Amino acid sequence: MNSTPLTSLSPGESGIVNTIDNSSPIKTRLRDIGFTNGATVRCEFASPFGDPIAYKIKNTTVALRKTDASDISVIKKTRRLIPWD
């Protein structure tokens, strides 16, 4: 499984939080608002200039600057297509 930065999620895509960079100045705050290992996060939308980006985690929508979101690594969830008969 490949980890990618949270910023690599496009609107509508989801991922599972893998790690938070220990050197992040707001790592404690990120954990407090729900960015913990194994938590599912979904990219909701980005502002017109791409910064900040809104993410939904644990029924809360949080806007993060790209610099802060890039400190979080996620494993992208893949969508399974179910063939219809």
ZIFENQUI-V804051 format. One record per backbone hydrogen bond with DSSP energy under -0.5 kcal/mol. CO is the residue of the C=O (numbers start at 1). NH is the residue of the N-H. Records with the same first field share a line. If there is no record, write none. Layout:
CO: NH + NH
//
This chain:
2: 76
4: 74
5: 8
6: 9
10: 13
13: 43
14: 77
15: 41
16: 75
17: 38
19: 73
21: 24
24: 27
26: 30
27: 31
28: 32
29: 33
30: 35
31: 34
34: 36
36: 39
39: 17
40: 58
41: 15
42: 44 + 56
43: 12
45: 54
47: 50
52: 47
53: 64
54: 44 + 45
55: 57 + 62
56: 42
57: 60
60: 57 + 62
62: 55 + 64
64: 52 + 53
65: 69
66: 70
68: 71
69: 6 + 72
71: 21
72: 6
73: 18 + 19
74: 4 + 76
75: 16
79: 81
80: 82
81: 83
//
